[in-house]
Each structure stands twice: as C-alpha cells, then as structure tokens.
Amino acid sequence: MRGARFPIAAILVSGAVATASFLISLPSSYEHGAETAANDVAYAPGSGLTPPSITESESVTVGASASAAIIPNAIDAPIEKTPAPPYERTLTIGKGDTLMAMLTDAGIKRGDAYEAITALSKIYSPRRLLPGQEVTLTFHPDPEGKEDDRFAALTLATAVDREVHVTETDKGAFKANEIEKPLLRSVHRNQGDIQSSLYVAAMRANLPEAVLMELIRAYSWDVDFQRDIQPGDAFEVMYERLDTEEGELARYGDVLYAALTLSGKHYPIYLHTTRDGTTDYFDDKGRSAKKALMRTPINGAKLSSRYGKRMHPILGYTKMHKGVDFAAPPGTPILAAGDGVIDHAGTNGAYGKYVRIRHNAEYSTAYAHMKGYARGINRGTRVRQGQVIGYVGSTGRSTGPHLHYEILRNGRQTNPLNVKMPSGVQLKGTDMARFETTRREMEQQFSALESGLAVAENEAQR
C-alpha cells in the first residue's frame, strides 16, 4: 500500500455500513487524541491539504464488526448444532416377559434387538432373567429429529457384583463384555454354645446361614451332626464377607478358621493353600479335613433310620437295614460322597431310582429312592466329591421322601456312621512349616476380632 490514500471519510462510511465501531492505527505522530482530531479537520476534503501517505511499516486495523461488513455472508453463515447427549431408559422384567418383546416395545428395531440379544447370550442366557430384574437401554437422539433415536447399548446386572454391557461397535454390530465390580472384603468372627442343635445355636449367634452350610460341609467327613452334637458343645468360626462399594452384600466368602468342641474335645480346622495351589481345610496336625468319603452326602437332612435290624415300615417284619436314611424335602440335592466313576444309574428294584459310585478297588457308595438324576449322570461318568448326582425322592419301596445311603467295602454294606474313613493328605516338611505359619496367623487374627465385629479392607473381585 505504499503511497496509497485512505480517506477518513471512507472509513467512516464503512463503519456506518457495518453498524459497529472500529479501530484505526495511524502513524505514531498522530496517536494523541487532541492532535489527531486537529489533523482530521486540517486534512478534511476541500481543505486543499493532502495527508501524509501510509508507508509499509504503518498499518490500518479495522475492528471485528467492520471486518464483518467487508467479508461477504460472515454473519449469515449457518451455526452447527450441538448434538443432544445420549439418554437412558430402564425396563423392569415382568412375569412372562421376553427380552425380545421388551426391546421391540421400547422402539428398538427387531434386527438391532436380535443382534444385541445374540451378543448378550454369549455371556448370559436371557432365559435366566427373573421378574424384577432391570435392563438399562442407552439411546442417541437423532440430531434432525426426523428419525427414531438410535439404540446404542444395553446394561444388565447379572449379580450384585457383576454387570453385562452390550454396546454398538463402529461397524454397527453389537458386542458384550462382563464387568466385575470391586468389592470390600471384611473378616468376621462368631461363636456360640450349643444347647439343642448346631443350627439353633448358629442362628442365635447371628451366623449367616450360608456360612453355617459351609461349616457343616467342611466337617461332614468326620462329624455326624445328628449323632455327635450334644448339649454343652460349642462352635467358633471366622469367615469373609464381600460387599459392594455401596454397602450392599454381594456374598459370603470362605470360612477361614473354625472349631467345634464336641464332648469336651476341641477340633479346629484352618483354610490353607499348599505349594501346588490346592486350597483345603487342615486340622491342627496338618492332616486334611477332607477324607476320601463323606459320611453324610446331603446338606441339612435329618437322620431318620440307622444301620442295623429294624421293623420294616412296609413289610411289617424285622429286617436288616444295610444303610442309613436321611429324611429331606423332595428335590434336595444329593452329593457324591467321593471321587469315582458311576457304575450304575437306573431303577434297581425296591431301591427305586438308584446310583452307585465306585471310588477305588475297595470302596463304593450307593444312593437310593431318588426323585431323579442330575444332568449327565450315566454309567461310566466320572464324578467329583461334592458334585450333585441326583435329588431326594420316594421311588421304590419307600414311605416318604428320603435318601437311603450305603457304603460298600469289598462289595459288602457296612455302617456309614462307624466305618473308618480313608484318610486324606498329611502335610510334611516345607509344606508343614508353611501351614504352621498359616495356623498362627489365623489364630492371632481370630483372637484380635471381637465376636460379631469385623476387620475390613478393599479388595478387587477375584
């Protein structure tokens, strides 16, 4: 712009068109207000005077509004809309509802609903949904408001500490992921004196029923809870409780330590993990509490008939009863007393529906009067100790629902309540030294806890 003329009047006209103020940067000799005003008059048109030319080192700066007047359509340019945020909608499962019907009723296209349910099914079967469960749907609104809002995600709580998230991928398909929530682990102690039964004493001491069942299971190889428990006996137990960060109970964890005092004798057990990674209960001598066979392969049942001669309730005469009976509600799970192979699964005369397991060359166990068999229980099937093999019923020659249980040694029935059970693992050497450390630590922790109180620590879900 060397030698160019820039009349002040022209700038004023531009400012008027822009309907806004502007700024002018003039040479330094004109920077002061009064001097600038005088010069504006002196060099006005018709004065006969010519203002100095603006050199390359000098500039004229026009304000933003004035610039807008010069740039075509600057103000009329379209403003881009901010997308509306996604929103959620929560559905509650009702009796008889199907997930497909719920999703389509919520406005989701059938194809999208099918893809989402297919992805969910890889982790959690929709058939397991129960009335009262909630499903949270996420939608993205259509920016133009011309089409249905786009379905983007589904969230389902499958447990207190677990959620399944089904989300849309970049390619428009759906994938599912299971999320485990972090849990707060606390250790509790309970104890009580037994006056009538362990169950009554445990409930009086506010011991959770789930912990009681684990306690009974841990001692079931050695203790007959119908015959061995007497007034004056006692129990004590230390166990884990796992809560969500919101304080909701997720589940009870392991029984870490327990002890029964039976007829004046103290029987402690400790949860210990050996060097090979096996976790089991051991007594204070380092012997595994788990024996090769369980004396009572059913939880919470009542001993209704012992081994020996008795008046048969149906035949009406004295007959040898070659097993023990446990009365329990129909459908109560029956457990394999030990590891082994099924060598009979089917109807067996007066026994009704019957299963026999061969554990080794010496021992077998038999289970009679079943209502039915667990899935996969057939001749030749290998089972593990504690695995459900069937359910209590009253088939065959029976007066009511119960389990008839036999232990056979070399093919001959023997009294399950008196037979000396094959022993489990005995820790030695380094393993025994490691166990002694575990035992001392647990006894110290139990002593430090007051009954009913807890020590808590944050622990992620394992």
ABEGO torsion letter per residue (X at the ends): XBGBBBBAAAAAAAAAAAGBBBBBBBBAAAABAAAAAAAAAAABBGAGBBBBBBBAABBBBBBAAAAAAABBGAAABBBBBBBBBBBBBBBBBBBGBBAAAAAAAAGBBAAAAAAAAAAAAAABBAAABBBGBBBBBBBBBBAAGABBBBBABBBBBABAABBBBBBBBAAGBBBBBBBBBBBBBBBBBBBBBBAABAAAAAAAAGBBAAAAAAAAAAAAAABBAAAABBBGBBBBBBBBBBBBAAGBBABBBBBABBBBBBGGBBBBBBBBBBAAGBBBBBBAAGBBABBABBABABBGBBBABBBEBBBBAAAGBBBBBABBBBBBBBGBBBBBABBEBBABBEBBEAAEBBBBBBABAABBBBBBGBABBBBGBBBGBBBBBGBBABBBBABEBBAEBBBBBBBBBGGBBBBAAABBBBBBBBBBEAAAAAAAAAAAAAAAAAAABBBGBBBBBBBBBX
